[in-house]
Amino acid sequence: IGIFEVRKDEAECLRQIQEELGFEALIRPEPLTLENVGLLEGCQGLSTLGQSQLNRELLSKVRAQGVTCLTTRTIGYNHIDLKAA
């Protein structure tokens, strides 16, 4: 799972969950962008906060990396192009 925009207060909890459940996670502090989408290669899932603007172009590249599940750790979802998703 690629987890982007990880805040300091989330990082330790995410690492514990990763260890307890036995899955691999790419934990990154920066937003997901066209420049770093290649980091998702081999990931099945993606989790972001609201700074990652998941528009049609970025979502297409996310899918090309093999991601089939998208989650957001936000209340809203206005950063996600729902039609493209």
N, C-alpha and C positions, 0 to 999 in steps of 0.2 A: 504494500500500500504506500503510495506517495502522499505524504502529509506536508502541506505547505502552509506558510504563515504561522508556524508554531511559535507561540508566545513562551516566554521563560516559565510562566506559571503552569503551562501545559506540558512542557518537555519531559519532566521526570515522570509524571503520571502516564504519558504515552509510552515511555520506555518500560515502565512496570507492566502495563497492559500487554505490550508486545512480548515481553518475556513470559508472562503468565499464560498467554494464549498461544505462544509459539509461532508467531508469524513474523515475516520480515517487513520492516518499515523503513522508508526513506524519510527522515525527519528533517525538514528544512525551515529556516526562519523567514525566507523571502517568499514573495508571491510567485505564483506560477505565471510564466510569460512565454511568448514565442521563442525567446532566447534560451530558456532553460527547460523547455518541454521534453527535450531528449533525455533528461534525468529519469523520466517515467518509463523508459524502456524496460519491459518485463514486468511492470506493475499491473495488477489486475484492478486496483481501486485507486481513487483519488479523494482527498479531503482538503478543503481550503477554507479560508475565511473570506471576507468581503473585498480584499484588495486585489485578488486574482479575478480579472475581468474575463470570464469564460464566454467569449463570443464564438461565433460560428467557426472562424478560422482556427482559433486555439483549440476548440473542442474537436475539430477534425484531426488535428495533430495529436491530441490526447488519445483519441480512438486508434490512430495509426500506431501508437506505442503499445497497444494491447489492453488499454484500460476499458473495462466494461461497467464499472460502478463508480458513481460520483456522489459524494456527500459534501455538505457544507456545515461548518460549525458556527452558523449564524442564525439569527432569528428570521431574517429576510432572505430573499433569493434574487434580488434585483441585479446581482452581479453575474447571473447565469442567463444565457440566451436559451429560454425554455424550448422554443421550437427547434433549435439546433441540437439541444440535448436529447 
